[in-house]
């Protein structure tokens, strides 16, 4: 379960009118911290990000499911509650996973791979939007 401060941070971002991906970023950031501290683990950066996004969805952040996802959002919500012993076993298994998935190098490589899957026009559009956002934030400050 996400920390209360993470949920408050996401709610604050929502109040400010930030996008759902920005709100979800708070949960992904928390998950990275948990992995670095050794409380949990992940096989790779992609899995670590997926865990954070899953927690964001559970907390009510309006993130669409993966584009090629097999189940709809409504069926995913109807999942059965996991027994405590199974839950503990899962947590114990996750602790044994590696912690390098949350390293800066692993996250950088993941971001680079994700960017390379996009077209040049999409990357350009994203960069232009970032520049506009920086300019707006500079004026506001």
C-alpha positions as CSV (number, residue, x, y, z in Angstrom):
1,X,0.0,0.0,0.0
2,X,1.3,3.5,-0.9
3,X,2.4,5.8,1.9
4,X,0.0,8.6,3.0
5,X,2.5,11.3,2.0
6,X,2.6,9.9,-1.5
7,X,-1.2,9.9,-1.8
8,X,-1.2,13.5,-0.5
9,X,1.4,14.5,-3.0
10,X,-0.6,13.0,-5.8
11,X,-3.8,14.8,-4.6
12,X,-1.8,18.0,-4.4
13,X,-0.6,17.6,-8.0
14,X,-4.2,16.9,-9.1
15,X,-5.4,20.1,-7.4
16,X,-2.7,22.0,-9.3
17,X,-4.1,20.6,-12.5
18,X,-1.1,18.4,-13.3
19,X,-1.6,15.4,-15.7
20,X,-2.4,11.9,-14.4
21,X,1.1,10.8,-15.5
22,X,2.6,13.5,-13.2
23,X,0.4,12.2,-10.3
24,X,1.5,8.6,-11.1
25,X,5.1,9.8,-11.0
26,X,4.8,10.2,-7.2
27,X,4.0,6.5,-6.8
28,X,6.7,5.4,-9.2
29,X,9.2,7.6,-7.3
30,X,8.1,6.0,-4.0
31,X,8.5,2.5,-5.5
32,X,12.0,3.3,-6.6
33,X,12.9,4.5,-3.1
34,X,11.5,1.2,-1.7
35,X,13.6,-0.8,-4.1
36,X,16.7,1.2,-3.3
37,X,16.2,0.7,0.5
38,X,15.8,-3.0,-0.1
39,X,12.2,-3.3,1.2
40,X,11.3,-4.8,-2.2
41,X,13.0,-5.7,-5.5
42,X,12.4,-5.9,-9.2
43,X,13.8,-7.8,-12.1
44,X,14.3,-4.7,-14.2
45,X,13.4,-1.0,-14.4
46,X,10.3,-1.7,-16.5
47,X,8.9,-4.0,-13.7
48,X,9.7,-1.3,-11.1
49,X,7.8,1.3,-13.0
50,X,4.8,-1.1,-13.6
51,X,4.6,-1.7,-9.8
52,X,4.5,2.1,-9.2
53,X,1.8,2.6,-11.8
54,X,-0.2,-0.3,-10.4
55,X,-0.1,1.4,-7.0
56,X,-1.2,4.7,-8.6
57,X,-4.2,3.0,-10.2
58,X,-5.2,1.4,-6.8
59,X,-5.0,4.8,-5.2
60,X,-7.4,6.2,-7.8
61,X,-5.1,8.0,-10.2
62,X,-6.8,8.0,-13.6
63,X,-4.2,6.2,-15.7
64,X,-5.3,4.3,-18.7
65,X,-4.2,0.6,-18.8
66,X,-1.5,-0.5,-21.1
67,X,-2.5,-0.1,-24.8
68,X,-2.1,-3.8,-25.6
69,X,-3.5,-4.9,-22.2
70,X,-5.5,-8.1,-22.1
71,X,-8.1,-7.2,-19.5
72,X,-10.3,-4.1,-19.2
73,X,-10.1,-1.8,-16.2
74,X,-13.4,-2.9,-14.8
75,X,-12.4,-6.6,-14.7
76,X,-9.1,-5.7,-13.1
77,X,-10.8,-4.0,-10.2
78,X,-12.9,-7.1,-9.5
79,X,-9.8,-9.2,-8.6
80,X,-10.2,-11.3,-5.4
81,X,-8.4,-10.3,-2.2
82,X,-5.2,-12.2,-1.7
83,X,-4.8,-14.2,1.5
84,X,-2.4,-12.8,4.1
85,X,0.0,-15.8,3.9
86,X,0.2,-15.5,0.1
87,X,0.7,-11.8,0.4
88,X,3.6,-12.3,2.8
89,X,5.1,-15.0,0.5
90,X,5.0,-12.6,-2.4
91,X,6.6,-9.8,-0.4
92,X,9.4,-12.2,0.8
93,X,10.0,-13.2,-2.9
94,X,10.1,-9.6,-4.0
95,X,12.7,-8.8,-1.3
96,X,15.0,-11.5,-2.8
97,X,14.8,-9.8,-6.2
98,X,17.6,-7.5,-7.3
99,X,17.8,-3.9,-6.4
100,X,19.8,-2.6,-9.4
101,X,16.4,-2.1,-11.3
102,X,16.1,1.2,-9.5
103,X,19.6,2.4,-10.2
104,X,20.0,5.7,-12.1
105,X,21.8,3.8,-14.9
106,X,18.9,1.3,-15.3
107,X,16.3,4.0,-15.3
108,X,18.2,6.1,-17.8
109,X,18.5,3.0,-20.1
110,X,14.8,2.3,-19.7
111,X,13.9,6.0,-20.6
112,X,16.2,5.9,-23.6
113,X,14.7,2.6,-24.9
114,X,11.2,4.0,-24.4
115,X,12.1,7.2,-26.3
116,X,13.6,5.2,-29.2
117,X,10.3,3.4,-29.7
118,X,8.7,6.7,-30.5
119,X,8.9,8.4,-33.8
120,X,11.1,11.4,-34.4
121,X,8.0,13.6,-34.7
122,X,6.6,12.3,-31.3
123,X,9.9,13.0,-29.6
124,X,10.1,16.5,-31.1
125,X,6.5,17.3,-30.0
126,X,7.3,16.1,-26.5
127,X,10.5,18.3,-26.4
128,X,8.5,21.3,-27.6
129,X,5.9,20.8,-24.9
130,X,8.6,20.5,-22.3
131,X,10.1,23.8,-23.5
132,X,6.7,25.5,-23.3
133,X,6.1,24.2,-19.8
134,X,9.5,25.4,-18.7
135,X,8.8,28.9,-20.2
136,X,5.4,29.0,-18.4
137,X,6.9,28.0,-15.1
138,X,9.6,30.6,-15.5
139,X,7.0,33.4,-16.0
140,X,5.0,32.2,-13.0
141,X,8.0,32.2,-10.7
